[in-house]
C-alpha cells in the first residue's frame, strides 16, 4: 500500500475522499483497506462503507460496519450498482437496467404503447 494512502487512513479519511485525492477507484481503496486490515491485525476494525474505525465485541460474527445505517447504505449501493441486460417486451430492444432485474420495458413510451394495446 502506498504511503499516501496509509497517511490518509490514519488521518481518518473516508474511502471516497481517498479515491478522489489519489485519483483511483473507490473499489481499489476498499480492497487495499481490507488487505491492510489483514496485514495489520491489531484488533482494529474499519467500516466497509465509511472507513471509520469502530470497536466490536468479542461475541458472535465479525461485523464489517460501524452502524446499522452504514450496513444498509452499503448493501443498497451494491444493489443499485448492479447492471442487468434485459429485453423490452414491447419493442424487443435490449436495454440496461440498474438495480432492477424485473424491469419489463425500456422506456415509459414502450410501457404506454403496451398498455394501450391491452385496453383496445
C-alpha positions as CSV (number, residue, x, y, z in Angstrom):
1,X,0.0,0.0,0.0
2,X,1.2,3.4,-0.8
3,X,2.5,5.7,1.9
4,X,0.0,8.4,0.8
5,X,-3.0,6.1,1.4
6,X,-1.6,4.9,4.7
7,X,-1.3,8.5,5.8
8,X,-4.9,9.4,4.7
9,X,-6.3,6.3,6.5
10,X,-4.5,7.2,9.8
11,X,-5.9,10.8,9.4
12,X,-9.4,9.2,9.2
13,X,-10.3,10.0,5.6
14,X,-13.2,8.1,4.1
15,X,-12.8,5.7,1.1
16,X,-14.4,8.3,-1.2
17,X,-12.1,11.0,-0.1
18,X,-9.0,8.8,-0.5
19,X,-10.2,7.8,-4.0
20,X,-10.7,11.4,-5.0
21,X,-7.4,12.6,-3.7
22,X,-5.3,9.8,-5.2
23,X,-7.4,9.6,-8.4
24,X,-8.1,5.8,-8.1
25,X,-11.3,3.8,-7.9
26,X,-13.1,3.6,-4.6
27,X,-13.2,-0.2,-5.0
28,X,-9.4,-0.2,-5.2
29,X,-9.3,1.8,-2.0
30,X,-11.7,-0.6,-0.3
31,X,-9.7,-3.7,-1.3
32,X,-6.4,-2.2,-0.2
33,X,-8.0,-1.2,3.1
34,X,-9.2,-4.8,3.6
35,X,-5.7,-6.1,2.8
36,X,-4.3,-3.5,5.2
37,X,-6.7,-4.8,7.9
38,X,-5.5,-8.3,7.4
39,X,-1.8,-7.2,7.3
40,X,-2.1,-5.1,10.4
41,X,-4.2,-7.3,12.6
42,X,-4.0,-5.0,15.6
43,X,-7.6,-5.7,16.6
44,X,-8.9,-2.5,14.9
45,X,-12.0,-2.8,12.7
46,X,-12.8,-0.4,9.8
47,X,-16.2,0.1,8.4
48,X,-16.6,-1.1,4.8
49,X,-18.9,1.8,4.0
50,X,-17.5,4.9,5.6
51,X,-14.0,3.6,6.6
52,X,-14.2,4.8,10.2
53,X,-12.6,2.7,12.9
54,X,-15.0,1.0,15.3
55,X,-15.0,-1.3,18.3
56,X,-16.6,-4.7,18.2
57,X,-17.5,-7.1,21.0
58,X,-15.8,-10.5,21.0
59,X,-19.0,-12.4,20.7
60,X,-20.7,-13.6,17.5
61,X,-19.8,-12.9,13.9
62,X,-17.3,-10.2,13.0
63,X,-19.0,-7.1,12.0
64,X,-17.9,-5.2,8.9
65,X,-19.8,-2.0,9.6
66,X,-19.8,0.6,12.4
67,X,-23.6,1.1,12.4
68,X,-26.9,-0.1,11.0
69,X,-27.0,3.0,8.7
70,X,-23.6,2.1,7.1
71,X,-24.6,-1.6,6.7
72,X,-27.9,-0.8,4.9
73,X,-26.3,2.0,2.8
74,X,-23.5,-0.3,1.7
75,X,-25.9,-3.1,0.6
76,X,-28.3,-0.7,-1.1
77,X,-25.5,0.9,-3.0
78,X,-24.2,-2.5,-4.1
79,X,-27.7,-3.5,-5.3
80,X,-28.2,-0.2,-7.2
81,X,-24.9,-0.5,-9.0
82,X,-25.6,-4.0,-10.4
83,X,-26.5,-3.9,-14.1
84,X,-28.9,-6.2,-15.8
85,X,-29.2,-6.6,-19.6
86,X,-32.9,-7.1,-20.4
87,X,-35.2,-7.2,-23.5
88,X,-38.1,-4.8,-23.8
89,X,-41.5,-6.6,-24.0
90,X,-42.9,-4.0,-26.4
91,X,-40.2,-3.2,-29.0
92,X,-37.8,-6.1,-28.4
93,X,-34.8,-3.8,-28.0
94,X,-32.0,-4.8,-25.5
95,X,-31.5,-2.3,-22.6
96,X,-29.6,-2.0,-19.4
97,X,-31.4,-1.7,-16.1
98,X,-29.5,-0.7,-13.0
99,X,-30.6,-2.3,-9.7
100,X,-33.9,-3.8,-11.1
101,X,-33.8,-7.3,-12.7
102,X,-37.6,-7.3,-13.1
103,X,-37.9,-4.2,-15.4
104,X,-40.0,-5.1,-18.4
105,X,-39.9,-2.0,-20.7
106,X,-37.0,0.1,-22.0
107,X,-38.9,3.4,-21.6
108,X,-42.2,5.0,-20.5
109,X,-43.2,5.3,-24.1
110,X,-43.0,1.5,-24.6
111,X,-44.9,0.9,-21.4
112,X,-47.7,3.2,-22.6
113,X,-47.8,1.6,-26.0
114,X,-48.1,-1.9,-24.5
115,X,-50.8,-0.9,-22.0
116,X,-52.8,0.8,-24.8
117,X,-52.7,-2.5,-26.9
118,X,-54.3,-4.4,-24.0
119,X,-57.0,-1.8,-23.5
120,X,-58.2,-1.9,-27.1
